[in-house]
Amino acid sequence: MKPLSQRRARCLVFLGAVLWSLNGLFKSLLTQPNVLDLGEPPLHSFVMGFYRALFAGLVFLPGLRVARMRWRPAMGVMVLCFGAMNALFMWAMTHGTAANALILQYTAPFWALIIGVGLLGEKGNRKDFAAVAIAGVGLAVIVQAAFTAGDDTQWLIFLAGLGSGVTFAGVLLSLRWLRDENPTWLTVQNQAFAALLLIPWMLHYPVPRWDQMLTLVVFGAVQLALPYWLVTQGMKTISSHEVGMIGLLEPLLSPLWAYLVAGEIPERATIIGGSIILLALVYRYWPRPAAAASPIDEPNPAVGASQNAASDR
């Protein structure tokens, strides 16, 4: 197959990031009153998380090859982290704002750096640690707002969002260990376990209406599965740093869709703290000489689950 031109590869990654950002739009459609009447009754976050993962996994199922399937212990860690990430992210996004959930999940590369250096003995460079320090300031702004709100729900939303970032880091680190495995097999495992984990909650909630179910099919296929394929195709031509920069469109656009559909406005602390965290990501992923790159620059947050599995976006 003829390699993609850089321009076409960038277009694919750009489109993938835009599609990933639609999580705020789908969340608002399925939980808030709207002209399509898809938010009545509103779907629980775990219901959305279950069907989104289920339909995304089904999209990749035809590409699965038995000959390339095998089990490794690290896969158990990966699917546990992915399942927890999916549930925590959907809960945080549904009970809070899309902006807050995404920003907190985008702390994942910094947790991966801390865990990789502190527990796994990997090496970081000065630029990595500076980015962590900058992100810490932004995180402190959001923490301070949650602390002064005097509302236990705000703390739960904050902890759920932060938990999605920590478990996302677990997914990224697991995928480093599993980089030689078949990516479709890893993707199907992640999505299948994420759906399986939420089955007990499905017994307590009614089955979505047909129009809501159709929206969930599009949610899983178009917002999760398709952009994964687009980004992985683009990564074959352009660098991970460039993919990371383009991928920052997701946390910038998702709150916009939520605002246009449901009038959802991020809190001031989220805007300030989130801007600082995004600045840290821009600083870390700004292209630099290959010799200066950190050993844990791969995988990057914008690609979600890197080249090996679909991200929970």
NORPEDA-V403129 format. One record per residue. N is the residue number from 1. PHI is phi in degrees with one decimal (NA if undefined). PSI is psi in degrees with one decimal (* if undefined). BURIAL is 1 if it has 9 or more other ideal C-beta (glycine too) atoms within 8 Angstrom, else 0. Layout:
N,PHI,PSI,BURIAL / N,PHI,PSI,BURIAL
This chain:
1,NA,134.6,0 / 2,-66.6,130.5,0 / 3,-60.8,148.8,0 / 4,-71.1,146.6,1 / 5,-70.9,158.6,0 / 6,-60.5,-38.9,0 / 7,-62.5,-44.8,0 / 8,-68.1,-38.7,1 / 9,-62.3,-42.5,1 / 10,-63.6,-38.2,1 / 11,-63.6,-39.8,1 / 12,-64.4,-43.8,1 / 13,-66.6,-40.4,1 / 14,-59.3,-47.4,1 / 15,-64.3,-39.1,1 / 16,-61.7,-42.9,1 / 17,-64.6,-39.7,1 / 18,-63.4,-43.4,1 / 19,-66.3,-39.9,1 / 20,-61.0,-34.1,1 / 21,-69.6,-10.4,1 / 22,-73.1,-0.1,1 / 23,-59.3,-36.7,1 / 24,-65.5,-36.9,1 / 25,-66.6,-48.5,1 / 26,-65.3,-39.1,1 / 27,-59.8,-44.5,1 / 28,-68.1,-39.7,1 / 29,-60.8,-37.1,1 / 30,-95.1,-2.2,1 / 31,-129.3,-13.6,1 / 32,-120.0,150.1,1 / 33,-58.4,135.6,0 / 34,-154.2,169.9,1 / 35,-64.5,-23.4,0 / 36,-85.7,-6.9,0 / 37,60.9,28.9,0 / 38,-83.3,-15.0,1 / 39,-95.1,10.3,1 / 40,-123.4,114.0,0 / 41,-73.2,154.2,0 / 42,-66.4,141.7,0 / 43,-83.6,142.3,1 / 44,-69.1,151.5,1 / 45,-58.8,-37.3,1 / 46,-72.1,-29.6,1 / 47,-65.1,-45.4,1 / 48,-63.6,-42.3,1 / 49,-62.7,-38.5,1 / 50,-64.9,-55.0,1 / 51,-70.2,-34.1,1 / 52,-61.1,-47.5,1 / 53,-66.9,-40.9,1 / 54,-59.8,-50.6,1 / 55,-70.9,-33.1,1 / 56,-65.1,-42.0,1 / 57,-63.4,-38.9,1 / 58,-64.8,-31.7,0 / 59,-62.4,-39.1,1 / 60,-85.5,-15.3,1 / 61,-56.6,-41.9,0 / 62,-61.1,-24.0,0 / 63,-86.5,0.2,0 / 64,-77.3,134.0,1 / 65,-118.7,121.8,1 / 66,-56.8,-36.9,0 / 67,-63.2,-20.7,0 / 68,-106.1,16.7,0 / 69,-102.7,127.0,0 / 70,-152.4,162.4,0 / 71,-108.6,135.9,0 / 72,-131.2,146.1,0 / 73,-54.7,-34.4,0 / 74,-61.8,-23.1,1 / 75,-66.7,-31.2,1 / 76,-63.8,-43.0,0 / 77,-63.3,-42.7,1 / 78,-60.3,-50.4,1 / 79,-69.7,-33.1,1 / 80,-64.0,-45.1,1 / 81,-65.0,-42.0,1 / 82,-66.2,-43.1,1 / 83,-62.3,-44.0,1 / 84,-65.4,-41.0,1 / 85,-59.7,-46.0,1 / 86,-59.6,-47.4,1 / 87,-67.0,-45.3,1 / 88,-66.2,-41.4,1 / 89,-64.9,-46.1,1 / 90,-64.4,-38.0,1 / 91,-66.3,-45.8,1 / 92,-64.1,-40.0,1 / 93,-70.1,-36.0,1 / 94,-75.6,-39.4,1 / 95,-88.5,-17.0,1 / 96,-118.6,-140.2,1 / 97,-108.8,154.6,1 / 98,-60.8,-37.0,1 / 99,-62.7,-46.2,1 / 100,-63.8,-45.4,1 / 101,-62.1,-44.0,1 / 102,-68.2,-42.3,1 / 103,-62.0,-44.1,1 / 104,-67.7,-34.9,1 / 105,-68.9,-29.4,1 / 106,-76.1,4.2,1 / 107,-80.3,-4.4,1 / 108,-52.0,-47.6,1 / 109,-62.2,-27.8,1 / 110,-75.3,-38.7,1 / 111,-65.0,-38.3,1 / 112,-62.5,-38.7,1 / 113,-65.1,-46.6,1 / 114,-63.0,-45.4,1 / 115,-67.2,-42.7,1 / 116,-62.3,-42.7,1 / 117,-77.9,-44.6,1 / 118,-75.0,-36.9,0 / 119,-109.6,-30.1,0 / 120,-104.5,-2.1,0 / 121,73.2,18.4,0 / 122,-76.4,164.8,0 / 123,-104.3,137.1,0 / 124,-114.6,167.2,1 / 125,-116.1,177.9,1 / 126,-60.2,-37.8,0 / 127,-66.9,-37.9,1 / 128,-60.3,-48.5,1 / 129,-68.9,-32.8,1 / 130,-65.0,-40.3,1 / 131,-63.8,-39.6,1 / 132,-62.1,-42.1,1 / 133,-63.5,-42.2,0 / 134,-63.7,-45.1,1 / 135,-63.0,-34.6,1 / 136,-61.3,-35.1,1 / 137,-64.7,-45.7,1 / 138,-62.9,-40.9,1 / 139,-64.0,-37.8,1 / 140,-62.8,-35.9,1 / 141,-62.5,-43.8,1 / 142,-69.6,-39.7,1 / 143,-61.2,-44.0,1 / 144,-61.1,-38.9,1 / 145,-66.3,-41.7,1 / 146,-66.1,-36.1,1 / 147,-68.9,-39.1,0 / 148,-86.5,-7.1,0 / 149,-68.1,-25.3,0 / 150,66.7,24.6,0 / 151,-129.9,117.9,0 / 152,-60.4,-30.8,0 / 153,-62.9,-38.5,0 / 154,-62.9,-37.7,1 / 155,-66.5,-41.0,1 / 156,-63.9,-41.2,1 / 157,-63.3,-43.6,1 / 158,-61.4,-46.3,1 / 159,-66.3,-36.8,0 / 160,-65.5,-45.1,1 / 161,-63.2,-43.2,1 / 162,-66.1,-38.8,1 / 163,-61.8,-35.3,1 / 164,-66.4,-33.2,1 / 165,-69.5,-41.5,1 / 166,-66.8,-44.1,1 / 167,-70.1,-31.3,1 / 168,-61.5,-40.1,1 / 169,-61.0,-38.9,1 / 170,-61.6,-37.9,1 / 171,-64.2,-46.1,1 / 172,-61.3,-43.8,1 / 173,-67.7,-38.4,1 / 174,-61.4,-40.2,1 / 175,-68.7,-25.4,1 / 176,-64.6,-42.1,1 / 177,-69.8,-26.6,0 / 178,-106.4,20.9,1 / 179,-61.6,-20.7,0 / 180,-90.0,-2.8,0 / 181,-85.4,162.0,1 / 182,-64.9,122.2,0 / 183,-64.0,-35.0,1 / 184,-65.4,-40.3,1 / 185,-62.3,-42.4,1 / 186,-66.0,-40.1,1 / 187,-63.6,-47.3,1 / 188,-62.7,-40.6,1 / 189,-58.6,-49.4,1 / 190,-59.9,-49.7,1 / 191,-67.8,-38.8,1 / 192,-64.9,-43.8,1 / 193,-69.7,-36.4,1 / 194,-60.5,-40.1,1 / 195,-71.2,-43.0,1 / 196,-59.6,-39.1,0 / 197,-61.5,-28.5,1 / 198,-98.0,-0.4,1 / 199,-56.9,-42.0,1 / 200,-55.5,-34.7,0 / 201,-73.7,-24.4,1 / 202,-65.4,-23.1,1 / 203,-72.5,-15.9,0 / 204,-103.7,-2.5,0 / 205,-127.7,145.5,1 / 206,-67.1,155.4,0 / 207,-67.3,134.4,0 / 208,-57.8,152.2,1 / 209,-62.2,165.5,0 / 210,-60.0,-38.3,0 / 211,-73.3,-33.8,1 / 212,-67.7,-39.5,1 / 213,-64.4,-40.9,1 / 214,-61.7,-39.7,0 / 215,-64.1,-37.8,1 / 216,-66.9,-34.7,1 / 217,-60.6,-46.7,1 / 218,-65.3,-38.9,1 / 219,-55.0,-51.4,1 / 220,-70.9,-41.8,1 / 221,-78.3,-45.1,1 / 222,-89.8,-36.8,1 / 223,-86.4,-23.0,1 / 224,-116.2,-53.8,1 / 225,-74.8,-51.2,1 / 226,-60.0,-47.5,1 / 227,-63.8,-31.6,1 / 228,-58.8,-46.3,1 / 229,-64.4,-42.8,1 / 230,-61.6,-45.4,1 / 231,-68.3,-41.0,1 / 232,-65.5,-33.2,1 / 233,-66.3,-42.9,1 / 234,-64.7,-33.9,1 / 235,-67.9,-14.5,1 / 236,-72.3,-16.3,0 / 237,-114.9,-43.7,1 / 238,-104.9,162.2,1 / 239,-73.2,159.1,0 / 240,-64.8,-31.4,1 / 241,-63.4,-42.7,1 / 242,-68.0,-39.3,1 / 243,-60.4,-42.0,1 / 244,-61.4,-40.7,1 / 245,-66.6,-46.1,1 / 246,-64.4,-37.4,1 / 247,-65.0,-16.9,1 / 248,-67.7,-6.5,1 / 249,-62.3,-29.7,1 / 250,-59.1,-57.3,1 / 251,-68.6,-15.2,1 / 252,-82.9,-38.2,1 / 253,-86.8,-32.8,1 / 254,-56.4,-46.3,1 / 255,-62.4,-29.9,1 / 256,-65.0,-45.6,1 / 257,-62.0,-41.1,1 / 258,-63.4,-35.7,1 / 259,-69.3,-43.5,1 / 260,-66.3,-34.7,0 / 261,-84.4,-43.7,1 / 262,-125.6,5.7,1 / 263,67.5,23.7,0 / 264,-74.9,122.4,1 / 265,-114.2,123.4,0 / 266,-61.3,150.3,1 / 267,-69.0,156.7,1 / 268,-60.3,-39.4,0 / 269,-63.9,-35.8,1 / 270,-66.8,-40.5,1 / 271,-64.6,-45.5,1 / 272,-69.7,-53.5,1 / 273,-63.7,-40.0,1 / 274,-64.6,-38.4,1 / 275,-62.9,-37.9,1 / 276,-67.6,-41.7,1 / 277,-64.7,-41.4,1 / 278,-64.1,-36.5,1 / 279,-61.7,-41.0,1 / 280,-62.6,-39.9,1 / 281,-66.7,-42.3,1 / 282,-60.8,-43.7,1 / 283,-61.8,-43.2,1 / 284,-71.3,-38.3,1 / 285,-97.7,5.6,1 / 286,-64.8,131.8,0 / 287,-52.5,136.9,0 / 288,-143.8,165.1,0 / 289,-54.6,142.0,0 / 290,-57.3,-33.6,0 / 291,-64.8,-23.0,0 / 292,-93.8,-2.2,0 / 293,-69.0,144.9,1 / 294,-76.3,148.5,1 / 295,-62.7,-18.0,0 / 296,-111.3,25.5,1 / 297,-65.1,-24.2,0 / 298,-106.6,141.6,0 / 299,-82.1,169.3,1 / 300,-112.2,158.7,1 / 301,-68.3,-30.3,1 / 302,-69.0,-26.2,1 / 303,-83.2,-3.5,1 / 304,75.2,-102.1,1 / 305,-100.3,37.2,1 / 306,58.1,-145.3,1 / 307,-88.5,-0.8,0 / 308,-108.5,-15.4,1 / 309,-158.5,155.4,1 / 310,-72.6,135.6,1 / 311,-73.2,158.0,1 / 312,-94.5,100.1,1 / 313,-114.5,*,1
